[in-house]
């Protein structure tokens, strides 16, 4: 599988996501997910597309995000990951659409 690049926006936050096969590592602005988003709620928002599609540890994600507040950034990342997951398998759209896609 090649690397899939998608963009997500929320309010004034913009996130560029690079999705590739892997073991579930998520890096945001060259920091681990848990370091960049210290609260469990924001970590949940970022991981939600994987949880909904039962692909939690199947992909590595590298994110570049800027602008907005921390919540807007998490939601922009969620949207970008959802768009990438829709490209991986178009059947994911029905699962993700009500939440983020």
C-alpha positions in Angstrom: 0.0 0.0 0.0 1.3 3.4 -0.9 1.1 6.4 1.4 -2.2 8.2 1.3 -2.2 11.9 1.9 -5.4 13.8 2.9 -6.3 17.1 4.4 -8.8 17.9 7.1 -10.0 21.3 8.3 -12.0 22.3 11.4 -12.6 26.0 12.2 -9.1 27.5 11.6 -7.1 24.3 12.1 -5.7 22.5 9.1 -4.3 19.0 9.3 -2.3 17.1 6.7 -2.3 13.3 7.3 0.0 10.7 5.8 -1.5 7.2 6.3 0.5 4.0 5.6 0.5 0.3 6.6 2.1 -0.1 10.0 1.5 -1.0 13.6 -0.6 1.9 15.0 2.0 4.6 15.6 0.5 8.1 15.4 2.9 11.1 15.2 1.7 14.7 15.4 4.1 17.5 14.5 7.0 15.1 15.2 5.7 14.2 18.7 3.9 11.1 19.9 0.1 11.4 20.1 0.1 11.2 23.9 2.6 14.0 24.2 0.9 16.3 21.8 -2.7 15.7 23.0 -2.4 15.0 26.8 -6.1 14.4 27.5 -7.8 11.1 26.8 -10.7 12.9 25.2 -8.5 14.4 22.4 -6.7 11.2 21.9 -10.0 9.4 21.5 -11.1 11.9 18.9 -8.0 11.3 16.9 -8.3 7.5 17.1 -12.0 7.4 16.5 -11.9 6.6 12.7 -9.8 3.5 13.5 -12.0 2.4 16.4 -15.2 2.7 14.2 -13.6 0.7 11.4 -11.9 -1.9 13.6 -8.4 -1.1 12.2 -6.8 0.2 15.4 -3.3 -1.1 14.9 -3.2 -1.6 11.1 -1.9 1.8 10.0 0.8 4.4 10.9 -0.2 8.0 10.8 2.1 11.1 10.4 0.3 14.4 10.9 1.3 18.0 10.3 -1.3 20.3 11.9 -1.4 24.1 12.5 -3.8 26.8 13.4 -6.8 26.9 15.7 -7.0 25.5 19.2 -6.1 22.1 20.4 -9.7 20.7 20.1 -10.0 22.1 16.6 -6.7 20.5 15.7 -7.9 17.1 17.0 -11.1 17.3 15.0 -9.2 18.3 11.9 -7.0 15.3 12.3 -10.0 13.1 12.8 -11.6 14.4 9.5 -8.3 13.8 7.6 -7.9 10.3 8.9 -11.6 9.6 8.0 -11.0 10.8 4.5 -7.9 8.6 4.2 -9.9 5.6 5.5 -12.6 6.2 2.9 -9.9 6.0 0.2 -8.5 2.8 1.6 -12.0 1.1 1.5 -15.1 2.9 0.2 -17.3 0.8 2.4 -15.8 2.7 5.4 -17.7 5.8 4.3 -21.1 4.4 5.6 -19.5 3.8 9.0 -17.6 7.1 9.2 -20.1 9.5 7.6 -22.3 10.0 10.6 -19.3 10.9 12.8 -16.6 12.7 10.7 -16.2 11.8 7.0 
